[in-house]
Amino acid sequence: MRRVAAFLGIALLASVPAFAQGGVGFVLVGQWTGMYHEDELERTDPGPPPGDYTGFPINDAARLRADSWDGDLVSVLEHQCIPHPAPYSMRGPANLSIHATTDPSNGRVLAYVIEGTFGGATRTIWMDGRPHPGKFDAWTWGGFSTGTWEGDTLKVVTTHIKPGYLRRNGIMYSEKVTYTEFFDLHDKYLVVTTLTDDPVYLTEPLLRTETFEWNPYMAIANPAAYGASCQPQPEIDHAYGWVPHHLPGTNEVIKEYSTEYGIPYEATRGGAETMYPEYRKKLKTMVIPRPAVFDTKFAREHAGSDSSTNNSPKKEAGK
């Protein structure tokens, strides 16, 4: 009799869906405040400087496109209201509001919906096992996302994303991109580890992380605060059809990052090798320019001082 009861219990347990058994993942629902202790100046203001491609596994095509980019492009009417696309929205300024869509018949989570990213590109993470759409289906800024639990980690794979930028200085991705995220909960901190694969512009996956803090007191902001109600209007007086750009070999701005911060120009050009610690050995073989910011800072701090002309730091040959 005991064996029969044990068998029936095992059979009953096997028939219960995984989501009802517990121990699968965590509750993603809630208010999450973005933390910017990682790469703050890049992700907020003033943003990354032109020509800083360090740590990005870009190829020659991506490098040429970034060199052609001009910061005034965002002032063009067609570009003013473009929301942050999925591969950047979690990294840019965002306070996330995440809710779940459930099956009313059994409480199963069908999807998580992420709101609060800049520009209102709301993301839906489907949890019901549906396949990704075909190549002739719609591409959106939020893309098409599916999620699966791997232990206590939520893995999200996103495709069908409109082409956009990986960094706000011209580093782009193509429509062939696949964006993979891993959501992990550490106490009250939501850590999102991302891998960006793009066969057009990247030679290796780009690995980055972002952190959000659980904040039940966070006010749900008006969508207008995140640019969702953006209305384009002329910002710069130019002829109709003007498109800011740099022709190949004419962009001198991209060299300023090297001279301002004392980084060899070759290193600023990016590439997969610049992602790894071993690249420091190669840096030691290069000529390190004197950072101009030191002289600028000295001049600013000693403005109006009689000693500013006599005691300012001197550049030594070869340094």
C-alpha positions in Angstrom: 0.0 0.0 0.0 2.8 2.4 0.9 4.5 1.7 -2.5 1.3 2.5 -4.3 0.9 5.8 -2.4 4.5 6.7 -3.0 4.1 6.0 -6.8 0.9 8.1 -7.0 2.7 10.9 -5.2 5.6 10.8 -7.6 3.2 10.7 -10.6 1.2 13.7 -9.2 4.4 15.7 -8.6 5.6 15.0 -12.1 2.3 16.3 -13.5 2.7 19.7 -11.8 4.2 22.4 -14.0 7.7 23.6 -12.9 6.4 27.1 -12.1 4.0 25.7 -9.5 6.7 23.6 -7.8 8.6 26.6 -6.5 12.3 27.0 -6.4 12.5 28.2 -10.0 13.9 31.7 -10.3 12.7 34.7 -8.4 10.0 37.4 -8.7 11.1 39.9 -11.2 8.1 42.1 -10.6 8.8 45.5 -8.9 10.3 48.9 -9.1 14.0 49.0 -9.9 16.2 52.1 -9.7 19.2 52.2 -12.0 22.7 52.4 -10.4 25.5 54.0 -12.4 28.6 53.2 -10.4 29.8 51.4 -13.5 30.9 53.7 -16.3 28.7 56.6 -15.0 30.1 59.4 -17.2 29.6 57.2 -20.3 26.0 56.1 -19.4 24.7 59.5 -18.2 26.2 62.9 -18.9 28.4 64.0 -20.7 28.4 60.6 -22.4 31.4 58.9 -24.2 33.8 61.1 -26.1 34.0 60.7 -29.9 36.8 58.3 -30.9 36.7 56.3 -27.7 36.3 52.7 -29.0 38.4 51.1 -26.3 37.1 47.8 -25.0 34.8 47.2 -27.9 35.3 44.2 -30.2 34.5 46.2 -33.4 35.7 45.4 -36.9 36.9 47.8 -39.6 33.3 48.4 -40.9 32.1 49.4 -37.4 35.2 51.6 -37.0 34.6 53.4 -40.3 31.0 54.0 -39.5 31.8 55.4 -36.0 34.4 57.7 -37.6 31.7 59.0 -39.9 29.3 59.7 -37.1 28.7 63.3 -36.0 27.1 64.2 -32.6 24.7 66.7 -34.3 22.9 63.7 -35.9 20.6 63.5 -32.9 19.3 67.0 -33.7 18.0 65.8 -37.1 14.2 65.6 -37.0 14.1 61.9 -37.9 16.5 61.1 -35.1 15.3 63.2 -32.2 12.7 60.8 -30.9 14.4 57.5 -31.5 14.1 55.6 -28.2 16.9 53.7 -26.6 16.9 50.2 -28.3 17.1 47.0 -26.3 20.9 46.6 -26.4 21.3 50.1 -24.9 18.1 50.8 -23.0 19.1 48.8 -19.9 22.4 50.6 -19.9 21.1 54.2 -20.4 19.2 56.3 -17.9 16.3 54.1 -16.7 14.2 53.4 -13.7 12.4 50.2 -14.4 8.9 49.2 -13.6 8.4 45.5 -14.2 5.1 43.7 -14.1 3.9 40.2 -15.1 1.2 39.0 -17.4 -0.3 35.8 -16.0 -2.7 33.1 -17.2 -5.9 33.7 -15.1 -6.7 30.0 -15.2 -3.6 28.8 -13.3 -1.5 31.9 -12.4 1.3 30.9 -14.7 3.6 33.8 -15.8 3.2 34.3 -19.5 5.4 37.3 -19.8 7.3 40.0 -18.0 6.9 43.6 -19.2 9.7 46.1 -18.7 8.7 49.8 -18.7 10.7 52.9 -17.8 13.5 52.9 -20.4 14.2 56.1 -22.2 12.0 56.8 -25.2 9.3 54.3 -24.1 10.6 51.2 -26.0 8.6 48.9 -23.7 10.0 45.4 -23.7 8.0 42.2 -23.3 9.8 39.0 -22.3 7.7 36.0 -23.3 7.9 33.1 -20.8 5.5 30.7 -22.4 7.9 28.9 -24.7 6.8 30.6 -27.9 9.4 30.6 -30.8 11.0 33.7 -32.2 9.3 35.1 -35.3 10.5 34.7 -38.8 12.8 37.0 -40.9 9.8 38.7 -42.5 8.2 39.8 -39.2 8.5 43.2 -37.6 11.7 44.6 -36.2 11.2 47.0 -33.3 13.3 49.1 -30.9 12.5 46.7 -28.0 12.9 43.6 -30.2 11.3 40.2 -29.5 12.4 38.6 -26.3 12.0 35.1 -24.8 13.0 34.0 -21.3 13.9 30.8 -19.6 15.0 30.0 -16.1 18.5 28.4 -15.7 18.4 27.7 -12.0 17.9 31.0 -10.3 19.1 33.0 -13.4 16.6 34.3 -15.9 18.1 34.0 -19.4 16.6 36.3 -22.0 17.3 36.2 -25.7 16.2 39.1 -27.9 16.2 39.3 -31.7 14.3 41.4 -34.3 15.8 44.6 -33.0 16.0 47.7 -35.2 19.6 48.8 -35.9 20.9 51.3 -33.3 23.9 52.2 -31.2 25.9 50.3 -28.6 27.5 53.5 -27.5 26.5 57.1 -27.9 29.5 58.0 -30.0 28.8 56.2 -33.3 29.5 52.5 -32.3 26.5 50.7 -33.9 25.0 47.3 -34.3 23.1 45.8 -37.2 19.7 44.3 -37.7 21.3 40.8 -37.4 22.2 41.4 -33.7 21.3 38.8 -31.0 21.1 40.3 -27.5 21.3 37.8 -24.6 20.8 38.9 -20.9 21.2 37.1 -17.6 19.1 38.5 -14.7 20.4 37.6 -11.3 19.2 38.7 -7.9 21.7 39.5 -5.1 19.8 40.5 -2.0 18.0 43.7 -3.2 20.2 44.2 -6.3 19.2 43.1 -9.8 22.4 42.4 -11.8 21.9 42.2 -15.6 24.8 40.6 -17.5 24.6 41.1 -21.3 26.2 39.6 -24.3 25.8 41.3 -27.7 26.5 39.2 -30.8 26.6 41.0 -34.2 28.1 39.2 -37.2 28.2 42.5 -39.1 30.0 44.8 -36.8 31.5 42.7 -33.9 34.3 40.1 -34.1 33.4 38.7 -30.7 30.5 39.1 -28.2 30.4 42.3 -26.3 30.1 41.6 -22.5 28.7 44.3 -20.1 26.9 44.4 -16.8 24.3 46.8 -15.3 22.9 46.9 -11.7 19.5 48.0 -10.4 18.3 48.4 -6.8 14.9 47.3 -5.6 13.0 50.4 -4.7 9.3 50.0 -3.7 9.1 53.8 -3.0 10.1 54.8 -6.5 7.4 56.9 -8.1 6.1 55.7 -11.4 7.1 58.6 -13.6 5.0 60.1 -16.4 6.0 58.5 -19.7 6.8 62.0 -20.9 9.7 62.1 -18.5 11.4 59.3 -20.4 10.8 60.9 -23.8 7.9 58.6 -24.7 5.8 61.7 -25.8 8.7 63.3 -27.8 7.7 65.6 -30.6 10.5 66.5 -33.0 11.1 70.1 -33.8 13.9 72.1 -35.5 16.9 72.6 -33.2 19.7 73.7 -35.5 19.3 76.2 -38.4 20.3 74.2 -41.5 19.1 73.6 -45.0 16.4 71.0 -45.5 17.8 67.5 -45.9 21.0 68.3 -44.0 22.6 65.2 -42.5 25.7 65.8 -40.2 28.5 63.4 -41.0 32.3 63.1 -41.6 33.7 61.8 -44.9 36.3 59.0 -44.5 39.6 60.4 -43.3 38.3 63.9 -42.4 37.2 63.5 -38.8 39.8 65.2 -36.6 37.6 65.1 -33.5 38.2 61.4 -32.9 41.9 62.1 -32.2 41.1 64.4 -29.2 40.3 61.5 -26.9 43.9 60.3 -27.3 45.5 63.6 -26.6 43.2 64.7 -23.9 43.6 61.6 -21.7 47.0 60.4 -22.7 46.0 57.2 -24.4 47.9 55.9 -27.5 45.8 56.6 -30.5 46.1 53.0 -31.7 44.6 51.8 -28.4 41.6 54.2 -28.8 40.6 52.5 -32.0 39.2 49.5 -30.2 39.1 45.9 -31.4 38.7 42.6 -29.5 42.3 42.7 -28.1 41.5 45.9 -26.2 39.0 44.0 -24.1 41.5 41.8 -22.3 44.1 42.5 -19.6 46.9 41.1 -21.8 46.6 44.2 -23.9 48.5 46.1 -21.2 51.7 44.4 -22.4 51.2 45.9 -25.9 50.5 49.3 -24.3 53.9 49.3 -22.8 55.5 49.2 -26.2 53.6 52.4 -27.4 54.4 56.0 -26.9 52.1 57.4 -24.2 51.1 61.0 -24.9 51.0 63.5 -22.1 47.3 64.0 -21.0 46.2 67.5 -22.0 43.7 67.4 -19.2 46.5 67.9 -16.7 47.6 71.1 -18.3 44.0 72.3 -18.7 43.3 71.5 -15.0 46.5 73.3 -13.9 45.6 76.4 -15.9 42.1 76.5 -14.6 43.2 76.1 -10.9 45.9 78.8 -11.3 44.0 81.3 -13.5 45.0 84.8 -12.6 48.0 83.6 -10.5 51.4 85.2 -11.2 52.9 81.7 -10.8 50.8 80.3 -13.6 53.4 81.2 -16.2 56.5 80.2 -14.3 55.4 77.0 -12.5 53.2 75.4 -15.0 54.2 71.8 -15.8 56.5 71.5 -18.8 56.3 68.8 -21.5 59.4 66.8 -21.8 60.6 65.4 -25.1 59.2 61.9 -25.6 56.8 62.1 -22.6 
